[in-house]
Amino acid sequence: MTIHQNLIAGEWIGSEATRNINPSDTNETVGLYASASAQDAADAIAAAKQAFPAWSRSGIWERHVILKKTGDEIMARKDELSALLAREEGKTLAEAIGETIRASQIFEFFAGEVLRLAGETIPSVRPNIGVEITRDPLGVIGIITPWNFPIAIPAWKIAPALCYGNTIVFKPADLVPACSWAIVEILHRAGLPKGVLNLVMGKGSVVGQAMLDSPDVAGITFTGSTGTGRRVASASIEHNRKFQLEMGGKNPMVVLDDADLNVAVEAAANSGFFSTGQRCTASSRLIVTGGIHDKFVTALTAKLETLVVDHAMKTGTHIGPVVDEKQLKTDIDYIEIGKREGAKLAFGGEVLKRDTPGFYLQPTLFTEATNQMRISREEIFGPVVSVIRVKDYEEALATANDTPFGLSAGIATTSLKHAIHFKRNADAGMVMVNLPTAGVDFHVPFGGRKGSSYGPREQGKYAGEFYTTVKTAYTFA
């Protein structure tokens, strides 16, 4: 098989490779992808540093054309790229198509944002002096992305970094290199100068650590686990480096007595179980008031019975496999923890066999959970959801906010009063009313509070707050 190489200083290099395995069929190798060394990472950082002066002063039309070409090609190849995504990550083909389209839209948005770059010109408090406030690119940006959204998350980091004139060293998750390689290859052919975008695939302990250790990396944007996020923060402080972290979530969805039952069930099922529950925005805590609790559990269980768990590429599949054996073991361990803690296993929890060997797990629903149980406090990152019974809205809100995380929160209600109060008082960066907590737009800010996020928001025009630094210039006339 052909080895898909790393891109460093405009050259494709690398001879040692690892196999990218399909979690829907572990007999299938999606492709061979090069593993970068620490020296490769150092070379990539040096190339990005050398390319920065020219790229940071490049014309906005040049950047616009490259980003626009990239968005257009991703859209034109959406069927091919979506199939690649489904094969390497395991989400259903329908979900993969949605994610691929979103990646295209992100590049389209920032292609337009390049042309909207602006500053401020204001008078000084002193006579005959003018003041200009502008945003300059930050420098070399280290980008580290996770495995659960292998084309969308790289897009929403790479596109703004290039839009605002930065150069990049990009390390995707080693579980899902294929979509990242495809994006980089498209950008390379779209006309990026050598060294502006460098791809270094491989282990985080090697490639990621080299990025953390380098004083030449001006900023790191990271999405992944809370533990690794803390390491990124610690290393960045040592180098006085700007850093942006998107980490875990233990997102609540509140269901009130007055909720539309069908709306509540659809939102809960989508949030908790689709994409195999492998979303940082997933609702893994369903906080349900007493009057609707039993009806909601019955209806949600009936919904789960209709969901088909199978090969991601198969027509009719609702939920694909867990991403790999390690994550499957984590999910199973937490199911056993939930049982030991005294929660009631109301549905699922079984490892499944299908026509092809893969990491298939039934969607799992616990009831009679408390908010102090580990399954209610720790991020599982799988199709495992707990139902917590509460007496009223006030207890529901308090329970929703009682978490070390604060990414997304949802409420199902027909009460305008409670909807407005929840939006104002939910301790989360994003709030959904009668909608799944997972599912956001590309042109508005994304991010959370507490242990979920640190630094400026991602996506939309708010992305500029991370990828630029403010300059204030005074002129005496």
Secondary structure, 3 states (H helix, E strand, C coil): CCEECEEECCEEECCCEEEEEECCEEEEEEEEEECCCHHHHHHHHHHHHHHHHHHHCCCHHHHHHHHHHHHHHHHHCHHHHHHHHHHHHCCCHHHHHHHHHHHHHHHHHHHHHHCCCCCEEEECCCCCEEEEEEEEECCEEEEECCCCCCCHHHHHHHHHHHHCCCEEEEECCCCCHHHHHHHHHHHHHHCCCCCCEEECCCCHHHHHHHHHHCCCCCEEEEECCHHHHHHHHHHHHHCCCEEEEECCCCEEEEECCCCCHHHHHHHHHHHHHHHHHCCCCCEEEEEEEHHHHHHHHHHHHHHHHHCCECCCCCCCCCECCCCCHHHHHHHHHHHHHHHHHCCEEEECCCEECCCCCCCEECCEEEEEECCCCHHHHCCCCCCEEEEEEECCHHHHHHHHHCCCEECEEEEECCCHHHHHHHHHHCCCCEEEECCCCCCCCCCCCECCEECCEECCCECHHHHHHHHEEEEEEEEEC
